[in-house]
Amino acid sequence: MVAVQASGAYSAGMQKPARRGGRRTGVQYTVRDVPSHIDAALRRKAREERKSLNQLLRDALSKEAGSDASALALHHDLDHLAGRWDEDPEFDRAIAAQDQVDEAMWR
């Protein structure tokens, strides 16, 4: 598999990369001859991670290049935790202890 930067002639109908301070903020790539089983696996992974295929590939390129895009994010959210809860009796005991009122302190 060979990744080739798309030429200007090939970018018909594609948006031009945004410019910030006279510099491009993004580059367009074209990847040819991706085997169908790789395509299916990437699309499945993107669906499982609830990402676009483009975002999944950009994350993979960033990781492979050694620059972790998530470390550069301006904010992080907790979406990956939504709907998850692990029972932990020790945590429950710690929370219950915080609910105890020390009567001597409130007199």
N, CA, C and O of each residue as an XYZ file, in Angstrom:
428
protein
N       0.849     -1.163      0.000
C       0.000      0.000      0.000
C       0.902      1.235      0.000
O       1.886      1.295      0.737
N       0.561      2.209     -0.825
C       1.347      3.427     -0.943
C       0.440      4.621     -0.678
O      -0.633      4.720     -1.274
N       0.851      5.529      0.206
C       0.109      6.756      0.469
C       0.754      7.864     -0.353
O       1.969      8.058     -0.312
N      -0.072      8.581     -1.095
C       0.432      9.632     -1.972
C      -0.325     10.915     -1.672
O      -1.546     10.900     -1.513
N       0.393     12.016     -1.596
C      -0.278     13.294     -1.402
C      -1.060     13.612     -2.665
O      -0.525     13.525     -3.770
N      -2.327     13.982     -2.503
C      -3.181     14.271     -3.653
C      -2.718     15.544     -4.346
O      -2.419     16.542     -3.692
N      -2.663     15.504     -5.646
C      -2.273     16.694     -6.408
C      -3.455     17.650     -6.501
O      -4.598     17.263     -6.255
N      -3.177     18.879     -6.850
C      -4.237     19.871     -7.006
C      -5.240     19.468     -8.064
O      -6.426     19.767     -7.933
N      -4.788     18.790     -9.118
C      -5.686     18.367    -10.184
C      -6.647     17.293     -9.703
O      -7.744     17.162    -10.246
N      -6.260     16.526     -8.699
C      -7.073     15.431     -8.217
C      -8.099     15.873     -7.192
O      -8.958     15.076     -6.812
N      -8.042     17.100     -6.737
C      -8.888     17.545     -5.638
C     -10.203     18.165     -6.091
O     -10.770     18.987     -5.371
N     -10.695     17.798     -7.247
C     -11.953     18.343     -7.743
C     -13.075     18.056     -6.758
O     -13.278     16.908     -6.362
N     -13.797     19.082     -6.364
C     -14.919     18.937     -5.459
C     -14.539     18.871     -3.990
O     -15.419     18.827     -3.130
N     -13.248     18.864     -3.685
C     -12.803     18.813     -2.292
C     -12.534     20.228     -1.807
O     -12.101     21.093     -2.568
N     -12.796     20.445     -0.531
C     -12.512     21.762      0.024
C     -11.012     21.959      0.126
O     -10.263     21.020      0.392
N     -10.589     23.188     -0.090
C      -9.175     23.502      0.087
C      -8.872     23.548      1.577
O      -9.723     23.963      2.364
N      -7.675     23.130      1.980
C      -7.310     23.197      3.397
C      -7.385     24.633      3.906
O      -7.041     25.577      3.194
N      -7.835     24.781      5.134
C      -7.934     26.112      5.736
C      -6.548     26.708      5.906
O      -5.562     25.985      6.050
N      -6.481     28.036      5.889
C      -5.205     28.719      6.095
C      -5.277     29.502      7.384
O      -6.287     30.134      7.693
N      -4.194     29.451      8.131
C      -4.098     30.202      9.375
C      -2.739     30.870      9.369
O      -1.713     30.190      9.359
N      -2.720     32.183      9.375
C      -1.453     32.908      9.368
C      -0.651     32.657      8.106
O       0.579     32.641      8.142
N      -1.354     32.457      6.967
C      -0.659     32.223      5.704
C      -0.212     30.780      5.508
O       0.347     30.450      4.462
N      -0.446     29.908      6.498
C      -0.028     28.509      6.394
C      -1.244     27.603      6.318
O      -2.281     27.888      6.918
N      -1.115     26.518      5.582
C      -2.194     25.537      5.518
C      -2.302     24.807      6.848
O      -1.291     24.502      7.481
N      -3.529     24.530      7.268
C      -3.720     23.801      8.517
C      -3.925     22.311      8.268
O      -3.957     21.537      9.224
N      -4.063     21.889      7.025
C      -4.261     20.481      6.728
C      -3.801     20.147      5.332
O      -3.718     21.026      4.474
N      -3.501     18.887      5.098
C      -3.058     18.402      3.796
C      -3.960     17.249      3.402
O      -4.367     16.456      4.252
N      -4.274     17.150      2.129
C      -5.132     16.096      1.599
C      -4.272     14.922      1.145
O      -3.302     15.127      0.415
N      -4.601     13.691      1.558
C      -3.904     12.483      1.125
C      -4.861     11.568      0.383
O      -6.068     11.578      0.626
N      -4.310     10.782     -0.521
C      -5.061      9.741     -1.210
C      -4.326      8.430     -0.994
O      -3.112      8.356     -1.185
N      -5.051      7.401     -0.597
C      -4.458      6.081     -0.399
C      -5.111      5.142     -1.405
O      -6.335      5.016     -1.440
N      -4.298      4.488     -2.218
C      -4.814      3.614     -3.266
C      -4.595      2.152     -2.911
O      -3.729      1.812     -2.105
N      -5.398      1.299     -3.530
C      -5.260     -0.159     -3.443
C      -5.331     -0.693     -2.012
O      -4.542     -1.556     -1.629
N      -6.269     -0.185     -1.233
C      -6.483     -0.706      0.117
C      -7.260     -2.010     -0.030
O      -8.344     -2.007     -0.613
N      -6.739     -3.122      0.480
C      -7.452     -4.397      0.373
C      -8.825     -4.315      1.046
O      -8.987     -3.622      2.050
N      -9.799     -5.013      0.496
C     -11.171     -4.917      1.004
C     -11.283     -5.370      2.449
O     -12.089     -4.812      3.194
N     -10.505     -6.359      2.878
C     -10.603     -6.805      4.276
C     -10.043     -5.738      5.229
O     -10.498     -5.628      6.367
N      -9.066     -4.958      4.772
C      -8.534     -3.854      5.589
C      -9.576     -2.743      5.664
O      -9.810     -2.175      6.731
N     -10.199     -2.435      4.533
C     -11.250     -1.422      4.498
C     -12.374     -1.798      5.458
O     -12.843     -0.963      6.231
N     -12.805     -3.056      5.407
C     -13.899     -3.512      6.274
C     -13.502     -3.401      7.749
O     -14.301     -2.966      8.578
N     -12.274     -3.794      8.071
C     -11.806     -3.729      9.462
C     -11.740     -2.283      9.954
O     -12.136     -1.994     11.083
N     -11.242     -1.376      9.115
C     -11.146      0.034      9.506
C     -12.528      0.646      9.703
O     -12.761      1.380     10.663
N     -13.438      0.339      8.790
C     -14.803      0.876      8.915
C     -15.504      0.328     10.156
O     -16.236      1.056     10.827
N     -15.285     -0.942     10.460
C     -15.872     -1.555     11.654
C     -15.309     -0.880     12.918
O     -16.055     -0.562     13.844
N     -13.992     -0.669     12.940
C     -13.370     -0.030     14.096
C     -13.881      1.402     14.265
O     -14.157      1.834     15.384
N     -14.007      2.131     13.165
C     -14.524      3.503     13.233
C     -15.950      3.498     13.795
O     -16.298      4.348     14.615
N     -16.762      2.552     13.357
C     -18.137      2.460     13.840
C     -18.138      2.134     15.343
O     -18.889      2.740     16.107
N     -17.299      1.177     15.764
C     -17.228      0.792     17.178
C     -16.767      1.951     18.053
O     -17.253      2.112     19.172
N     -15.834      2.759     17.554
C     -15.311      3.887     18.326
C     -16.140      5.152     18.135
O     -15.834      6.205     18.694
N     -17.205      5.024     17.328
C     -18.097      6.155     17.046
C     -17.337      7.349     16.490
O     -17.536      8.492     16.901
N     -16.455      7.042     15.538
C     -15.667      8.068     14.859
C     -15.942      7.958     13.369
O     -16.401      6.925     12.879
N     -15.656      9.028     12.666
C     -15.684      8.941     11.211
C     -14.447      8.160     10.769
O     -13.451      8.095     11.489
N     -14.524      7.574      9.587
C     -13.364      6.865      9.046
C     -12.191      7.837      8.919
O     -11.049      7.479      9.204
N     -12.476      9.053      8.496
C     -11.433     10.064      8.358
C     -10.737     10.331      9.702
O      -9.509     10.399      9.763
N     -11.524     10.481     10.778
C     -10.932     10.746     12.095
C     -10.111      9.562     12.569
O      -9.029      9.742     13.127
N     -10.614      8.345     12.353
C      -9.870      7.146     12.749
C      -8.520      7.091     12.039
O      -7.501      6.788     12.660
N      -8.513      7.381     10.747
C      -7.277      7.345      9.969
C      -6.323      8.467     10.386
O      -5.112      8.260     10.455
N      -6.869      9.648     10.661
C      -6.012     10.747     11.125
C      -5.378     10.404     12.462
O      -4.202     10.694     12.679
N      -6.141      9.791     13.363
C      -5.590      9.376     14.657
C      -4.482      8.345     14.461
O      -3.444      8.411     15.119
N      -4.706      7.383     13.547
C      -3.701      6.343     13.289
C      -2.437      6.952     12.687
O      -1.329      6.570     13.063
N      -2.589      7.894     11.759
C      -1.431      8.553     11.170
C      -0.663      9.335     12.230
O       0.568      9.303     12.264
N      -1.382     10.027     13.081
C      -0.749     10.803     14.141
C       0.026      9.894     15.095
O       1.159     10.197     15.470
N      -0.591      8.785     15.481
C       0.065      7.838     16.381
C       1.313      7.252     15.722
O       2.363      7.154     16.357
N       1.203      6.865     14.457
C       2.331      6.271     13.736
C       3.470      7.276     13.577
O       4.643      6.901     13.596
N       3.125      8.542     13.423
C       4.139      9.584     13.253
C       4.783      9.972     14.580
O       5.764     10.716     14.607
N       4.225      9.464     15.680
C       4.808      9.749     16.985
C       4.306     11.019     17.617
O       4.880     11.489     18.600
N       3.244     11.587     17.076
C       2.676     12.775     17.713
C       1.244     12.442     18.102
O       0.369     12.321     17.245
N       1.018     12.299     19.387
C      -0.279     11.917     19.913
C      -1.231     13.101     19.838
O      -1.090     14.070     20.585
N      -2.201     13.018     18.931
C      -3.150     14.113     18.738
C      -3.969     14.377     19.986
O      -4.338     15.522     20.250
N      -4.264     13.333     20.765
C      -5.084     13.544     21.956
C      -4.363     14.421     22.976
O      -5.013     15.136     23.739
N      -3.037     14.377     23.002
C      -2.280     15.211     23.927
C      -2.360     16.680     23.525
O      -2.159     17.565     24.357
N      -2.653     16.940     22.250
C      -2.732     18.309     21.761
C      -4.137     18.885     21.845
O      -4.336     20.064     21.551
N      -5.118     18.073     22.241
C      -6.504     18.523     22.287
C      -6.655     19.650     23.301
O      -5.985     19.668     24.334
N      -7.538     20.582     22.995
C      -7.771     21.705     23.891
C      -8.613     21.295     25.090
O      -8.543     21.929     26.143
N      -9.399     20.253     24.942
C     -10.231     19.784     26.044
C     -10.396     18.278     25.927
O     -10.230     17.698     24.854
N     -10.717     17.674     27.023
C     -10.991     16.246     27.056
C     -12.364     16.073     27.670
O     -12.746     16.837     28.557
N     -13.096     15.103     27.223
C     -14.394     14.862     27.821
C     -14.427     13.466     28.421
O     -13.455     12.715     28.336
N     -15.533     13.136     29.014
C     -15.671     11.853     29.698
C     -16.645     10.928     28.972
O     -17.227     10.032     29.583
N     -16.822     11.147     27.662
C     -17.765     10.343     26.894
C     -17.472      8.846     26.988
O     -18.395      8.032     26.994
N     -16.189      8.483     27.062
C     -15.844      7.064     27.121
C     -16.322      6.405     28.415
O     -16.346      5.178     28.504
N     -16.702      7.196     29.416
C     -17.190      6.655     30.678
C     -18.707      6.598     30.756
O     -19.257      5.954     31.650
N     -19.388      7.261     29.836
C     -20.848      7.350     29.880
C     -21.465      5.954     29.857
O     -21.117      5.117     29.024
N     -22.382      5.725     30.782
C     -23.089      4.450     30.825
C     -22.311      3.329     31.487
O     -22.765      2.185     31.480
N     -21.150      3.624     32.060
C     -20.335      2.592     32.696
C     -20.318      2.803     34.206
O     -20.256      3.936     34.683
N     -20.372      1.727     34.934
C     -20.223      1.790     36.368
C     -19.744      0.435     36.837
O     -20.341     -0.590     36.507
N     -18.687      0.425     37.592
C     -18.172     -0.806     38.168
C     -18.495     -0.787     39.651
O     -18.159      0.165     40.356
N     -19.145     -1.836     40.121
C     -19.450     -1.940     41.546
C     -18.147     -2.038     42.328
O     -17.261     -2.819     41.981
N     -18.040     -1.241     43.381
C     -16.836     -1.225     44.203
C     -17.255     -0.993     45.655
O     -17.486      0.147     46.057
N     -17.355     -2.067     46.444
C     -17.797     -1.931     47.836
C     -16.928     -0.985     48.656
O     -17.440     -0.275     49.522
N     -15.623     -0.963     48.397
C     -14.737     -0.064     49.143
C     -15.091      1.396     48.863
O     -15.083      2.223     49.775
N     -15.401      1.714     47.609
C     -15.824      3.068     47.246
C     -17.126      3.408     47.971
O     -17.272      4.501     48.519
N     -18.070      2.465     47.969
C     -19.352      2.696     48.634
C     -19.162      2.979     50.121
O     -19.834      3.843     50.684
N     -18.237      2.242     50.762
C     -17.960      2.486     52.182
C     -17.350      3.878     52.385
O     -17.706      4.574     53.336
N     -16.447      4.283     51.511
C     -15.817      5.603     51.634
C     -16.853      6.717     51.481
O     -16.815      7.710     52.208
N     -17.763      6.553     50.549
C     -18.817      7.565     50.355
C     -19.749      7.588     51.556
O     -20.148      8.660     52.011
N     -20.099      6.417     52.073
C     -20.979      6.347     53.254
C     -20.324      7.031     54.446
O     -21.000      7.711     55.218
N     -19.020      6.858     54.603
C     -18.311      7.491     55.720
C     -18.373      9.011     55.603
O     -18.409      9.707     56.618
N     -18.385      9.527     54.392
C     -18.461     10.980     54.199
C     -19.842     11.521     54.540
O     -20.001     12.708     54.823
N     -20.834     10.645     54.511
C     -22.198     11.071     54.826
C     -22.471     11.112     56.332
O     -23.533     11.569     56.754
N     -21.523     10.640     57.140
C     -21.683     10.641     58.593
C     -21.455     12.061     59.116
O     -20.473     12.720     58.773
N     -22.370     12.502     59.938
C     -22.269     13.833     60.538
C     -21.638     13.683     61.921
O     -22.123     12.909     62.747
N     -20.575     14.413     62.168
C     -19.925     14.421     63.488
C     -20.647     15.459     64.318
O     -20.418     16.660     64.174
N     -21.529     14.981     65.194
C     -22.382     15.884     65.997
C     -21.556     16.854     66.849
O     -21.956     17.998     67.065
N     -20.400     16.382     67.329
C     -19.568     17.232     68.187
C     -19.050     18.449     67.428
O     -18.855     19.507     68.028
N     -18.829     18.326     66.153
C     -18.325     19.456     65.347
C     -19.401     20.480     65.067
O     -19.086     21.618     64.719
N     -20.673     20.106     65.209
C     -21.764     21.008     64.848
C     -22.482     21.561     66.069
O     -23.616     22.025     65.953
N     -21.858     21.525     67.218
C     -22.499     22.082     68.431
C     -22.001     23.456     68.689
O     -22.417     24.092     69.658
